[in-house]
Amino acid sequence: MEPTGEQIEAYRRDGFLVVEDWLPADEVERVRVHFHRCFEHQWETGLAPDEVNYDPATTPPNRTRQLCNVWKADRTLAATTLAERTAAFAAALADVPGLRLIQDNMIWKPPSGAALLCHQDAAYLPWLDPPNMTTCWMALDDTRADTGTIFYVRGSNGWPRAPLGGTFHAPEDWLAHVRASMPSGAELELVPIEVPAGGAAFHDGWTFHGSPPNERADAQRRSIISHMVSTTTRWGDGTPHPIYSRYRRPGEYELDGAFFPVMWDRAGRREPWLDAWCADAAPTAVGADPVAS
């Protein structure tokens, strides 16, 4: 799959691109099953994700739930977040020679779930040189503006780069940081992403985005996300990341493909172990959605 010229133009102008038909229905169903297994802390590989921001016993019921780097914990989920098609399509949008996964996410906003801060992804990567990100956000439910879907600030990828600010989970005002960061004369044009399950949105690392509270008590919003960086990205000399810098080899600046795998590049490179890792997933009996919307 390759983006059209019109799609590339829209992505670079607006900072995002919506693709309504991205994941096939059978893949959405498989991902939903394994999505819920991971949120129940069932790790198919025996390895926990790098970040587990959800504990069923202690997390407030309205808090948006998050797991990071589930590809290490479940190979069915890895097949989606590490898909070659995603990196090839995104690299063409971003005009980079290739992309590697820096982190994947699973986000579960429950009925009446709290907001997530409107932020820029690349601002969270000062430990990389250069800070950058290209993201594919994939919906596992039909999304609507009132179910706490992701909102993009159109054109904000062209604004000056802002420092980190605000509280990411359950902020009092999910738009406070972007309003404080807007350049003089700019407009806050918010675009809700309303797609069917299996739809996707690609966005630039400097595009402001976030999600308001879920206004519905009868609907949830689940998504799986691939956060990618250019294959030219290296470790920076700044403050190390408290989690991901543990994967840096002493004295080296190259990102290690064992932990930040190359998904695709123009030379045809892809980590040679990726396809076998994803193919080793145990067969999944796909039936009813574990949590009905």
N, C-alpha and C positions, 0 to 999 in steps of 0.2 A: 504494500500500500504506500502510495506517495501522495502528499498533499498537492492540490492544484495551485496554480499561480494565484488565483483569487483567495484561496485559503491562506497562503503564505503572506500575502499582502494584508489581509485582515488581522492575522496574528501579530505581525510587526507593528501595525497601526494601533490596534486596540489593546495589545498585551495579552490576548487570549483568543482561543478558537474553540467553538463548540462542535462536536461531532456526535450526532444523535444516535448513530448506529455503530458502536465500536466493539463491544463484547457480544458474542453470540449467546443466545438464551441458555444453552446447556452449560456454557462456562459460568454464566451468572449463577445458575443453580448450584454448581459445584462449589464456587467460591462462597456462597451463602452458608453452605453446610460447614465448611472448614473455618469460615469467619467465626461462627458461633462456638466451634470447638476451641478455638484459640482464646476467645473471651471467657471461656470456662477454664482456661489455663491447662488445656490438653495440648501438649506440644508433640506433634507427630514424630519429629526427629529426635526428641529428647533434649533439645536446646530451647531455652526461653528467648523471646525477642530481646533486642537491646534495651528497649524501654517498654515497661508494662505500666501504663497509667490507668489501670483499672483493677480493682479488687472487688468482687461481688459482695464481700462482707462489710467493706468499709467505705466504698465510693458512694457519695450522695446519689440518690436515684435520678436526679435531674442533671447530673454532670455529664457532659459529652465525654465519651470513652475513647481511649486511644492506645494503640499498640504500634511500636516502631521496629522495623526490620523483622517482620513476620516470615520473610523468605527463609530465614535460618531455622524457624520453628516448624514450618509446614510446607511441603514441597508442592502440594496442589496450589497453594497461594503463590509460591515462588514462580510457578509456570505463568501466572498472570502478571505479577509485578516485574518479572525479568524477561518478558516477551520481547523478542527481537523486533517484531512489528512496531511496538511502541517506540523504541529508541530510534529506529530508522525514520519513522514519521516525524517524531519530535526534532530530530537532528536537522531535517530539511526545513522545518519551521524556523528553528533558531539559527540556521546557517552555521553549524559547527561540524567538525570532521567526524565526530562520533560522540556517544554518550555512555557513561557508566552509572550504575545505581549508587547513589550516595546514601539513600535511606528510603524505605517504603513505610507507608502508614496504613492502618485501618482506623477509620473514624466511625463511631456509632453514636448518633445523636438520638436519644430516646424520645418518646412522646413528651412534650413540654420541656424538652432538653434546653440547657443553657447555651449561651452564645460562645463563639470563638472570636478572638480579636481580629480585626482587620489589620493585616500585616504584610510585609514583603518577605518572601522565603529567603532570598539571598542574604538578607541582613543577619540571618542566624548563622552564617558561614564565614565569619571573619578569620577562622582558622585555616581557610583554603585560599589559594592564590591562583587566579582571582576568584573572589566570591561570585558565584553564579549558580543558576539552577533553571532547569526546564522540567515542568511537571505535567504528568498525565493523571487527572482525577477521574475515577470511573465510578459511576453510580450503580448501586445494587438495589435501589428502589426508584420508583417514579418520583421525581423531585418537583416540588412546587415552591413558590416564594414563601408561602406560609408554613412550610415544614422545616425551615432552617437550612435551606440549601445554601450552597456557596454563592456569594455575590462578588463580582469583580468591579473595580473602579476603572472604567474604560479610559485608556490613554495614560494611566499612571505609570506605566513602564517607561515613559519619556520624562518623568519628573526627576528632579535631583534625588539622589539616593539618601534615604533617611536612616538615622540610627535606630537601634532597637528602642522600643518603648511600650508601656502598657502591660497588662496581665493577659496571658494567652488564654487560659481556661476561665470561663465564667466571668468576664470583665463586667463591671457595672455599666459601662458604655462601650460597646464593641467598635464604635466609630471614632472614639476620642483620639486615638493615636493617628489615624489617617487625617483627621481634621487639623491636628496640630502640625502635621508634616506637609500639608498642601502648599505648593508655591503660590505666591501672590497672583491673583487673577485666574487660578485654576478652578474648574468646576468638579463637584463630586457627583459624577454620573455613575450610579450603581446599577449593575446589570445582574439580575438573578438568573441562575442557570437552571432552567426547567427542561429536563430531559427524561425519557423513559429509562427504566432499568436497563443497563447495558450501554447507555450513552456516556460520553466522555467530554471533558474539557481540558485543553492544553493551555498552560499559561507560563509566562516569562517570570523569572525569579525576582524581578523588580516591579511586578504588577501587584498593587495592593488588592487584597482579597480577604474575606472572612465570612462569618455566617451569623445572622441574628438568632435569637431564641426560636425554638420550634413552637409555633403558636397552636399547634394541633395536639390534642390529647389522644388522638386515635391514629396517629401516623408517626413513623420513625424515619430516620435518614441514615443509611449505611453507605459507606464508600470505601474503595481500596485505591491506593495512590502510589504512583512511582515518582519519586523525586530523583532527578538525574542531573549530573554535571558533565561538562565537556571533558573529553578524553585528554585535553591539554591541561587540565587543572592539576595543581600540585599542592602539597602541604605548604602552608604559610609559616612565617616566623612569629606570628602573634600568639596570643594566649591560647593554650591548647583546650580542646573540648573535653569536658570531664568524662564523657563516655567514649566518643569515637576516636579520640587521640590515642587510646590504648592500642589501636591497630597500626600505629605508625612505627616503622622500623627505625632504630636509632641512627641518626646521621643521614637518613634518606629523605628525599622529597617526593618520590613517586608514590602514588596511591597503590596499595597492594590489591590486585585483582581477586584475591581470595576473600576479601572483605568488602571491596567496592568494585564489583565485577563489571567489566566492559560488556555491554549488551549488544552493541553494534557500532561499527565504524565504516568509513568509505572504502577502506582497504579490505573489507570482508572479515575483519577481526571480531571475534566473540570468544569469551572465555571458553576453552575447550571442554570444561567439565559441566557447563551450565545445562546443556540439554539433557545429559544423563541425570543430573541432580533433579531436574524437574520431572523427568520420565519415571523416576523411582517412586513417585507418590503411590500410596496404596489405593486400590480401586475404591471409588466413592459410590455408595448407593444413594442416588438422587431421588428424593421424594418431595414431600411437602416442605415449604419454607419453614426452618426451625422457629422463626418468630413471624407470625403473619402480620402484614402491615395494617 
